[in-house]
Amino acid sequence: MAVNVMVGSKVVVYGLSTEGYAIASQMAMKGADVYIIDESNPSAISLKAEIAKIYPNVTSLKEDEPLLAMEPIDVAISKAQYLFFTPRVRKTGQDIKTEIHSKFKDATNSLKKNSSIIYTLPTGFGGNNENISLLEHITGLEIGKQISYFYYPLEDLNQQPKTIGSYNGKEDPKLAELLSTGKKEKKFVAISSSEHFHAINVLSNFSSLCSILEVCKYAQDDITKKDLSSDVFQEIFLDDMVTGLHDLKSLGSSFEGANTLMYLINGSVKGIDGYIKRLIDEIRATLKKNDLKASRTKIAISWTLDQHAMRGDKIEMLQNLTSRLRDYIGDVEAYEDPHLDLFHSDKTTIVVACSKGDFENIEKNKKDSNLIIVKANPLCETIQ
C-alpha cells in the first residue's frame, strides 16, 4: 500500500499558510513524518494524521491552539528529506522579491546532503535558475548531485499542478506519491517546461477574464445589462478577478522591453485596474442617482479574505480599493462576513459585495431598506 511507502518520510513544510497546511495534512494522512513551520514562531510543529483530520485548515488549528510536539526549526530542517517552501508573502511591489529571498535563505540554511526542496511560489521564466544559484550558495551543495530541487507552483487547492518541475527532469517516485491525489499520478518535466505550463495557465485565465471585463464595460443600456446579467458573468466577482494576480506580475518581471507577452500581461494588469476605477465610478453614480450626500453615506466593503494564503494580492487589493473610495467618501470600512448589526447606522449604507459568498450572505441577512448593494462583478450591478 502507498501508506507503507510513505511511513518514515521526513517532511518539513516552511510556512503555515493555507496552501502549506493543505499539503502538510495530505502528506501526514499518507503516513509521512511531517513538521510545519510557522514563520512567526521559533519552533517547528509536528503534524500527525489525527490532528490533520480534526483541523481541516489553518484557521481551525490556530483558533483552537492544540498542544503539539515541537522541535527547533534548524533541527527539523536538518533532518528533512523533503522541504516544501510555502511562505506567506505580504510585501508589495519591488519588496516582494526581497521578502521571498530572505525567507528562502531562512528555510534552506540548515538543509543537509541528499535532501530535496520543493518550491511552490510562482517564479515566472528563469526564476528557478536564480533560486538554484542561491540554494547552492547558501548550502554549499551542488544541485542535481548532492541536493535536489523541484518546482511545484500551487495555484488552486482543489486542483494542484499535474506536473512537477525537476532539475534535469530527474524523477522521484516517493515525492510523486506524497503529492498524488486520488488516482491522478504526477508527471515529472524539466523546470523550464513547468514554468511554461504555469505561464500558459495564468495567461489563459487573465486573457479570458479581461475580455469579459472590457466587453461588459460597453454594456450601457438596461436591456443589454439585463441580458448579460443572466449569464455566467454575474458569477465572477472581484475576488475571482484578483486570483493569480501575483503570478501574473511575477511572470511580467521575467521580461525587459516590449514583446507580445508583455502586452498581454500589462493589458491584463491594466484591465483589472480599469475595472476598479469603473467600480468606484458606479458607486459614485449610485450616490448621485439616489441624491445621497457623501457625509450621510457609509460604504461597507464585504470581502471575506483568507488571511493565511501564501499570496497577499487580495489583501493588497482590498487596501487599494478602501483607500481609493475614501478619496470620495470618508466613512469606508471593510468587513468579513458582515452581519446586520454592522449596517445599523444613521447613514445610508452602500455594501460592495466582492465575492459570490459575501453577496449571498448579504442577501440572506438583508432586512434594512436603506441598504444598497453593489455587486463587484463585470457589470457592477446595483441592487436597491
C-alpha positions in Angstrom: 0.0 0.0 0.0 1.1 3.6 -0.7 0.9 4.5 3.0 3.7 2.0 3.9 5.9 3.6 1.3 5.4 7.0 3.0 5.9 5.9 6.6 9.0 7.5 8.0 9.4 10.0 5.1 10.8 13.1 6.8 8.9 16.2 5.5 9.2 19.8 6.6 6.8 22.5 5.3 8.2 26.0 5.7 5.2 28.4 6.0 2.0 27.9 8.0 0.0 29.1 5.0 -3.4 27.7 3.8 -1.6 26.0 0.9 1.3 24.8 3.1 -1.1 23.3 5.7 -3.2 21.6 3.0 -0.1 19.9 1.5 1.3 19.0 5.0 -2.1 17.5 6.0 -2.2 15.5 2.8 1.2 14.0 3.5 0.6 13.4 7.2 -2.5 11.4 6.2 -0.2 9.2 4.0 1.9 8.4 7.0 4.8 10.8 6.5 6.6 12.3 9.5 5.6 16.0 8.9 6.7 19.2 10.6 5.3 22.6 9.6 7.0 25.9 10.4 5.1 29.0 11.4 7.4 31.8 10.3 6.3 33.9 13.3 7.3 31.1 15.7 10.8 29.8 16.6 9.7 26.1 16.5 8.6 23.5 14.0 5.2 21.9 14.8 4.7 18.2 14.5 1.6 17.5 12.4 0.1 14.0 12.9 -2.6 12.4 10.8 -5.1 12.6 13.7 -4.5 16.3 14.1 -4.9 16.9 10.3 -8.3 15.1 10.5 -9.5 17.2 13.4 -8.4 20.5 11.9 -9.2 20.8 8.2 -7.5 24.1 7.8 -5.0 26.6 9.3 -7.8 28.8 10.8 -9.3 26.0 12.8 -5.8 24.9 14.0 -4.9 28.5 15.1 -8.2 29.2 16.7 -8.0 26.0 18.9 -4.3 26.2 19.6 -3.9 22.5 20.5 -0.8 21.4 22.3 1.5 19.9 19.7 5.0 18.4 19.8 7.7 20.9 18.6 11.4 21.0 17.9 13.8 23.8 16.9 13.4 24.9 13.3 17.1 24.2 12.3 16.9 20.7 13.8 13.7 19.9 11.9 15.1 21.2 8.6 18.4 19.4 9.0 16.5 16.1 9.3 14.2 16.8 6.3 14.2 14.6 3.3 11.7 16.9 1.6 11.4 20.7 2.4 8.3 22.4 0.9 8.7 26.2 0.6 5.1 27.6 1.2 5.6 31.0 2.9 3.1 33.8 3.3 4.2 36.8 1.2 2.8 40.2 2.2 5.2 42.8 0.8 4.2 44.6 -2.4 6.0 46.0 -5.5 9.7 45.6 -5.6 9.9 44.4 -2.0 8.2 41.1 -2.8 11.4 39.6 -4.2 13.5 40.7 -1.2 11.0 39.2 1.2 10.9 35.9 -0.7 14.7 35.6 -0.9 15.0 36.4 2.8 12.5 33.6 3.7 14.1 31.2 1.2 17.5 31.7 3.0 15.9 31.1 6.4 14.2 27.9 5.1 17.2 26.4 3.4 20.1 27.4 5.7 20.1 24.1 7.6 19.5 21.7 4.7 21.7 18.7 4.5 23.1 16.5 1.7 20.6 14.2 -0.1 17.6 16.4 0.8 15.1 17.9 -1.7 13.5 21.3 -1.8 10.1 21.8 -3.4 9.5 25.5 -4.4 5.7 26.3 -4.6 5.6 30.0 -5.3 5.3 31.3 -8.9 8.6 32.4 -10.4 8.0 33.5 -14.0 10.5 32.5 -16.6 14.0 31.7 -15.4 13.2 32.4 -11.7 14.1 28.9 -10.7 17.6 29.3 -12.1 18.1 32.2 -9.7 16.7 30.1 -6.8 19.1 27.2 -7.7 22.1 29.5 -7.7 21.0 31.0 -4.4 20.4 27.5 -2.9 23.9 26.3 -3.9 25.4 29.5 -2.4 23.5 29.0 0.9 24.1 25.3 1.4 27.4 24.8 -0.4 25.8 21.7 -2.1 25.6 21.0 -5.8 22.1 20.8 -7.3 21.3 17.5 -9.0 24.2 15.7 -7.2 24.1 16.5 -3.5 20.7 18.1 -3.2 17.6 18.1 -5.4 15.3 21.0 -6.5 11.7 20.8 -7.7 9.2 23.4 -8.9 5.6 22.9 -8.0 3.7 26.2 -8.3 0.5 26.0 -6.3 -2.5 27.7 -7.9 -5.7 26.2 -6.6 -6.1 23.9 -3.5 -8.7 21.9 -5.4 -6.5 21.5 -8.4 -2.8 21.1 -7.7 -0.4 21.1 -10.7 -0.4 18.0 -12.9 3.4 18.2 -13.3 6.4 18.6 -11.1 9.3 20.6 -12.5 12.6 18.8 -11.8 16.2 19.7 -12.3 17.4 17.8 -15.3 13.9 16.2 -15.4 15.0 13.7 -12.8 12.1 11.7 -11.3 11.4 11.0 -7.6 8.7 8.3 -7.2 8.4 8.9 -3.4 7.8 12.7 -4.0 5.2 11.8 -6.7 3.4 9.6 -4.2 3.5 12.2 -1.5 1.9 14.7 -3.8 -0.5 12.4 -5.7 -4.3 12.9 -5.0 -6.6 10.0 -5.7 -5.7 8.1 -8.9 -4.0 11.1 -10.5 -0.3 10.5 -10.8 2.2 13.3 -11.1 4.4 13.6 -14.2 8.0 15.0 -13.9 9.1 17.5 -16.5 12.0 19.9 -16.9 11.8 23.0 -14.7 11.7 25.3 -17.8 8.7 23.2 -19.1 7.0 23.6 -15.7 7.5 27.4 -15.9 5.9 27.4 -19.3 2.9 25.3 -18.3 2.2 27.6 -15.4 2.6 30.7 -17.6 0.0 29.3 -20.1 -2.5 28.6 -17.3 -2.1 32.1 -15.8 -2.3 34.0 -19.1 -5.2 31.9 -20.4 -7.2 32.8 -17.2 -6.5 36.5 -17.4 -6.9 36.8 -21.2 -10.4 35.3 -20.8 -11.3 37.4 -17.8 -10.1 40.7 -19.2 -12.0 40.0 -22.5 -15.2 39.8 -20.4 -14.4 42.9 -18.3 -13.6 45.0 -21.4 -16.7 43.9 -23.3 -19.0 44.4 -20.3 -17.7 48.0 -20.0 -19.6 48.8 -23.2 -22.9 47.5 -21.9 -24.7 50.8 -21.3 -28.4 50.2 -21.9 -30.7 48.4 -19.5 -31.7 45.6 -21.9 -28.1 44.6 -22.7 -27.2 44.7 -19.0 -30.2 42.6 -18.1 -29.4 40.0 -20.8 -25.7 39.8 -19.8 -26.6 39.6 -16.1 -28.5 36.4 -16.7 -25.3 34.8 -18.0 -22.3 33.2 -16.1 -20.6 36.7 -16.0 -22.6 37.6 -12.9 -20.9 34.7 -11.1 -17.5 36.4 -11.5 -16.6 38.7 -8.6 -13.6 40.9 -7.7 -12.3 38.0 -5.6 -12.1 35.8 -8.7 -10.5 38.7 -10.8 -7.6 39.1 -8.4 -6.9 35.4 -8.0 -3.5 34.8 -9.6 -2.5 38.4 -9.9 0.7 37.8 -8.0 1.6 35.0 -10.6 0.8 37.4 -13.5 3.1 40.1 -12.1 5.9 37.6 -11.4 5.6 36.5 -15.0 5.8 40.1 -16.1 9.0 40.6 -14.1 10.7 37.9 -16.3 10.9 40.3 -19.3 12.5 43.5 -20.2 11.3 45.7 -23.1 8.3 45.2 -25.3 7.0 41.9 -26.7 3.7 40.3 -27.3 3.6 38.5 -24.0 4.3 41.8 -22.1 1.4 43.4 -24.0 -0.9 40.5 -22.7 0.5 40.8 -19.2 0.3 44.6 -19.0 -3.1 44.6 -20.7 -4.4 42.3 -18.0 -3.0 44.3 -15.1 -4.5 47.5 -16.7 -7.8 45.7 -17.2 -8.1 44.9 -13.5 -7.1 48.4 -12.5 -9.6 49.8 -15.1 -12.3 47.6 -13.5 -11.5 49.1 -10.0 -11.9 52.6 -11.4 -15.2 51.5 -13.1 -16.5 50.0 -9.8 -15.7 53.3 -7.9 -17.4 55.3 -10.7 -20.5 53.1 -10.3 -20.6 53.7 -6.5 -20.3 57.5 -7.1 -23.1 57.3 -9.7 -25.2 55.4 -7.2 -24.8 58.3 -4.7 -25.8 60.8 -7.4 -28.8 58.7 -8.6 -30.1 58.4 -5.1 -29.4 62.0 -4.1 -27.1 60.9 -1.3 -24.6 63.2 0.3 -21.1 61.7 0.9 -21.3 62.9 4.5 -24.5 60.9 5.1 -23.3 57.7 3.4 -21.4 54.8 4.6 -19.5 52.3 2.4 -19.2 48.7 3.7 -16.8 46.6 1.6 -17.7 43.0 2.2 -14.8 40.7 1.2 -14.1 37.6 3.2 -10.3 37.0 2.7 -8.1 34.1 3.6 -5.6 35.8 5.9 -3.3 32.7 5.7 -3.0 32.4 1.9 0.6 32.4 0.5 -0.2 35.3 -1.8 -1.1 38.7 -0.4 -2.6 40.2 -3.6 -6.2 40.2 -2.4 -5.3 41.9 0.9 -3.4 44.5 -1.1 -6.3 45.0 -3.5 -8.7 45.4 -0.6 -6.4 48.1 0.9 -6.2 49.8 -2.5 -10.0 49.8 -3.0 -10.6 51.1 0.5 -8.1 53.9 0.1 -9.5 55.0 -3.3 -13.1 55.0 -2.1 -12.0 57.2 0.9 -11.0 59.9 -1.6 -14.7 60.4 -2.2 -16.4 59.2 0.9 -14.9 59.4 4.4 -16.7 56.6 6.0 -15.4 53.4 4.3 -14.9 50.1 6.2 -14.0 46.6 5.1 -15.9 43.7 6.7 -15.7 39.9 6.6 -18.9 38.0 7.0 -20.9 41.2 7.7 -23.9 40.8 9.9 -26.9 43.1 10.2 -25.6 44.9 13.3 -22.7 46.3 11.2 -25.2 48.0 8.9 -27.3 49.7 11.7 -26.3 53.3 11.1 -28.0 56.6 10.8 -26.3 56.8 7.4 -27.4 55.2 4.2 -25.2 52.1 3.7 -23.8 51.0 0.3 -22.4 47.5 0.6 -19.9 46.4 -2.0 -20.0 42.6 -2.4 -16.6 41.4 -3.5 -17.2 37.6 -3.7 -20.1 35.3 -4.5 -20.2 34.0 -0.9 -20.2 37.6 0.5 -23.1 38.6 -1.8 -25.2 35.5 -0.9 -24.5 36.2 2.8 -25.6 39.8 2.5 -28.8 38.8 0.6 -29.7 36.3 3.3 -29.2 38.8 6.2 -30.6 41.9 4.5 -33.5 43.4 6.3 -32.6 47.1 6.1 -34.4 49.1 3.5 -31.6 51.7 3.5 -29.2 49.1 2.2 -27.9 49.4 -1.4 -25.8 46.6 -2.7 -23.2 47.0 -5.5 -22.1 43.6 -6.9 -18.4 43.8 -7.7 -18.9 41.7 -10.9 -18.2 42.6 -14.5 -21.4 44.6 -14.8 -21.1 46.4 -11.4 -24.8 45.6 -10.8 -26.6 47.7 -8.2 -29.5 46.3 -6.2 -31.7 48.5 -4.1 
